Amino acid sequence: MTDKPGGDGLGPALEALAELAARLRAPDGCPWDREQTPVSAAAYLLEEAYEATEAIESGTPDEVRGELGDLLFQVVFQAQLFAEAGQFDLSEVIGEVRAKMVRRHPHVFGEAKAQDAAEVKERWSQIKRQERQDSPQGLLDSVPKGAPALLRAQRLGSRAAKVGFDWDDASGVWAKIGEETDELAAAGPENEQAELGDVLFSWAQWARHQGLGAEAALREANRRFTRRFEAMEAMAAQQGVALEDMSAERREALWAAAKAQEARLV
């Protein structure tokens, strides 16, 4: 193992992956891969990004390595599709992101100094603002529209906060959550979804003020629910009864038992 970025074989390895993508797209390549377009393949890029994130949060190093490989291939595959259209190739993608990272880290590659991570973050924002002046766009345009909704809500709030459009602290957001919850409770069927969205958006901003990741918190809650429900199913199977045939009281008892079992394993 080496501590060099990517190891000595990074160049040949990346070239081999690019050649693999080109081979799959060749006239005598894979019929399915040849049918893909940047838009159709984008769904797999997003799916692999989710799976890589899930592995990083809860997987083993082997699982993370595999999922990062799947994600990397989707990036390489997209570059191949655009190269075939004569728009750009993988080397341009790499060159552009490398130049961007060097430009945004003047405290590493230039003469600037940074005392801590907060100063680095502020300088990063300043450089991005300068880049936007060179290529005009709205403050919120850099937040990906395809990002998970809770994550995007936090990012939108964070961007808006840069121009002072924000609550002073978490207590202000907490009051807003109460206000939006009351509006949801009073909403009719035609407005319920919009009001629910306002409640969720407010919760995402409270999480941001608390330094919490709303998206990560919900993913963990989903994993927790899945573990407990699967434990319920296993216990019901041991008793020879299907969950749907149990009374609500028995299902609640199994849920409590699943939670207790999980707590003992922690």
Residue, then its C-alpha position, 0 to 999 in steps of 0.5 A: m500500500t502507498d500513501k501517494p494519491g491513488g498509488d503508482g498505477l493510477g494513470p494506467a488503471l484509469e486509462a484501462l477503465a476509459e478503454l473499457a468504457a470505449r470497448l463497451r460502446a464500440p460497434d461490436g460492444c455491448p448492445w445495452d451500453r450502446e443504447q445509453t445516452p447521457v440522460s439515460a445513464a445519469a440515473y445510474l450515476l445517481e444510484e451509484a452515488y447513493e450506494a457509495t454514500e450508504a457504504i461509506e456511512s455503514g459499510t466495510p472498507d471492501e464494500v466502500r472500495g467496490e461502491l466507489g469503483d462503481l461510481l467511478f465507472q459511471v463518471v468514466f462512462q459519461a465522459q465516453l458518451f460526451a467524447e463520442a459527441g465531440q464535446f469533451d473527454l475524460s482528460e478534460v474532465i480531470g484537467e478542469v477539476r484539478a485546476k479548480m481544486v488548485r485555484r480554490h486551495p491557495h493556502v496549499f498551492g499559493e502564498a495564502k495562509a489559513q488558520d483553521a477550517a472555518e477560514v478555508k471554508e470562507r475563502w472557498s466561498q469567496i473564490k466561488r463568488q469570484e468565479r460566478q462573477d466571471s460566469p454570472q449565475g444566481l446564488l442558488d444555481s450551484v445547488p444541484k437540482g438532482a440532489p436528495a431533497l433534504l440535502r438540497a434544502q440544507r444547501l439552499g438554506s446555507r447559500a441564502a444565509k450567505v447574504g443574510f437571509d436566515w434565522d439568527d439561531a436554531s430557536g428561530v427555526w424551531a418557532k418556524i417549525g411550530e408555525e408551519t406544523d400548525e399550518l399543516a394541521a389546518a390545511g385542506p387536502e389541496n394544500e397538505q403536500a405544500e404545507l408538508g414541504d414547508v415543514l420538512f424544509s424548516w426541519a432541514q434548516w433547524a438541522r443546519h443550524q444545529g450542525l446536523g445532516a438532515e439527509a444522513a439522519l433520515r438515511e440512518a433512521n431508514r436503516r434503523f427502521t429496516r433492521r427493527f422491522e426485519a427483526m420483527e419478521a424473524m420473531a413472527a416467523q419463529q412464532g409461526v404467525a405472519l405479521e399481517d395476521m397478528s393483532a396490533e398489540r402483538r405487532e407493537a410488542l414485537w417492535a418493542a422486542a426488536k428495539a430492545q434486542e438492538a439496544r443489547l447489541v450496541 
